[in-house]
């Protein structure tokens, strides 16, 4: 027998209006829609303040954001599709400002001559070239050379001769910066991460416990007199006597 008394007008999500700000939910959007339809501005102001408090309660993480109340009022106007006429303590946002897309970031397209030194070295060299005082310039150039050596070792994970660093410094500065040939730069050694080295040692998952194999440190207990354990077997050491 076919069912004839079927309820009509099902309320599906696909037939509802789109949620403008999903973090506040369907009920808040219905409240704002009700406020927009109120006849007097006094009522709209009263109920708008109640909805603002409710929005702050539903999203407590916004309390840590600067201009907390300002953001809530902006969201209220967005939910109303900018049709709410109330006395807001903050200026009403415009749809153009809300949907304005930021300009794409401009990534630097600069050619680095020696990539293992990086762009910072080139900037430091240009700074050193602008120093006119001879003594200060010499200290700056030596500091740049030590930094280059550290960057080289971090990149190649190997030692490097001071002559190589001084040659690269001379090439990067177009022959303007040069140190004495007999100068000694700071000693730099590559040290692997201790955590990585520990993981490599324990990669097999085995623990070498020398004391667990035989010897006095083993987990076994040696009973030299096993008979002593059986001497008291069957002997009543406490409690009432059995007859």
N, C-alpha and C positions, 0 to 999 in steps of 0.2 A: 504493500500500500504506500503510495507516494505521500510525502509530507507536504501539506499545503500551507500550514501556518508557520512559515519561516520568517524570522526577524529580518527586517530590511534596514538599509542604511548602515552597513558595517563601517566602522571607523578604522581604516588601515593607515599605516604610516606613509604609504605611497600616495594617499589622497590628502594628507595633511600639508600645511604650509611648511616650507623649508625652514629649519632652525638656523637663525642668523648667527647665534653664538651658542654652540652646543654645550659649552661648559656650564651654562645656567639652566638648561633643560627646557622642556615643553611648558611646564607650569608657569615659569617666570615670563616666558614669551606671551602666554595667554593673559597673564596679569597686566603686562604692559599694553597689550591690545585693548584690554578693558579700560585702562587709564586713558588711552588716546580717545576713546569714545565718550568720556565723561563730558557733561555740558559746561561745567564751570571750571575756571582756572584754579579756584581755591581747592576744589576737590582733587584736581589733578596734582597739585603741589603736595597735598596731604598724603595721597596714596603713593606718589612717586618716592617720597622719603621712606615709606614703609618698604617699598620694593628695593630701594638702595640698601637698607639695612639687611634685608634678606639676601641680596646678592653678595654682600660682604660676609655673611654667615656661611654661605655655600662655598665660597672660595677664600678660606682663611689665609692661604699662601700669599694673597695679594696685599696683606697687611704689611709685609716686609718690603713691598715695592714703594719707591718714592712716589708722592702724589697719589696716595691710595684712593682717596675720595674722588679725585679728578678722573682717575681711570674708570671708576664705577659709573660716574655720570656719563662719561663718553660711551661706555658700553650700553647704558640705558638708552641713549639716543640711537645707537646702532640697532638695538633690538626693535625699537619703534620705527625703524626705517626712516629716521629723521623727521617723523611726523608729530612727535610729542611737543606740545606747547606748555612748558612749565618755566618757573622762575629758577633756573639752575644757578648755583653759585659759581659756575665756571662757564666760559664761553662755549657755545654749541659748536661741535665739530661739523665740518662740511663733508659731503660724500666724496668730493674730489681729493681732500686731504687724507681721508681714510684709505682710499683705493690707490693712492699714489705709490708707485713702485720705485724703490731706490735705484740709483744708477749702478750699473755693474762695476765691480772693482777692476781697477787697472793694474794688472800685474806687471812688474818691471821686466822688460825684455832687454836686458843688458848682457853683453858677452863678458864672461869671466875668463881671463887668460889662463890662470892656473886654478882649476876648480877645487883642488884639495886645500888651497889656502882660503878660498872664499872671497866674497866681496868686501868683507870688513878689512882685510889686509890692504886692499887697494885704497880704501878710504884712509887708513892709517898712514899709508905711504904718502898720499897727497897732503895730509896734515903735516907730516914731517918735512916735506919739501917746502912748505910755506914758512917754516921756522927760520929766522935769520941769525939768531944768536948761535955761535958755533958750538959752545959747550952743551947747551940745551938740545941742540939739534943732534949732537953725537949720542946723547943719552936716549933721545927718542928713537933714533935709528937702531940702536942696540936693543931697545925694548921691542921694536917691531921685528927684528931678526929672531929674538927669543920666542916671540909669539908665533912666528912662521915655523920655527922648529917644532914647537909643541903641536901645531896643527898638522904638520907633516907626519909626525909620529902617530898621532891619533888616526890619521887616514890610512897610513901604510902599515901600522902596527909593527914597525921595525926601526932600527936605528938609522941615522942619517948623518953624513959628514957635514961639518960646519962649512966647508967650501961650497957644497951644493946650495945651502941656504943663502950664503953671501952672493953666489952667482944668480940665483933667482931674484934676490933683492935688487941687484944691479939691473937685471932685465926688466923687472916690474916698474922701477923708477926711471926707466929710459936713460940710465947711466948717471943720474943725478945723486943717488945715495950710494955710499960705499963705506965699508969699514976696513980696518987694517986686516991684513992677511993673517997675522999671528994672534988675533983676538980669539978668545975661547968663549963660546956661548954656553948658556946653562945646559946642564946635563938633563936629558929627558929620556925616561924609560917608559915603555908601554906596560901597564899593569892590568891584566885581565880582571874581570869582575870576580870577586871571591864567591859570590852566589853561583855563577856559571861554572866555576871550577869545581865547586862542591857537587853540583848536579852531575858533572861529567864523571866524577869519581864514584858516585853512587848510581850510575846509569844501569848497572847490572842488577841493582836491587838486592845485592848480597851484602851481608855484614860479616866481616872476618873477625870472629871472636876466637882468639887462640886458646882462651881458657875453657872453651866449651868442648874441646876435643881431648878426652882423656885427662890425665894429670889430676892434681889435687883441686883445681878450680872448676871441675866439671859439675854438671848438675846432678850427678849420681851420688848416692850416699853408700859408702862402703861399710858394711857391718862385718867386722872381723869375727864376731862370735854369734852366728845366726842361731845357735842353740839357746842362747840366753833369752831369746825372744819367745821360745816355746816352753821354757821352764815353768813359767807362771800360768801356762795355759791350763784351764780347768780348775785353778785354785780360786777359791772364793775369798776375795780380799776385803769385802765389806758387805754390810747388810745382814739380814737374818740368816741363820744357819739352816741348811736343809737336812732333814732327817729321812 
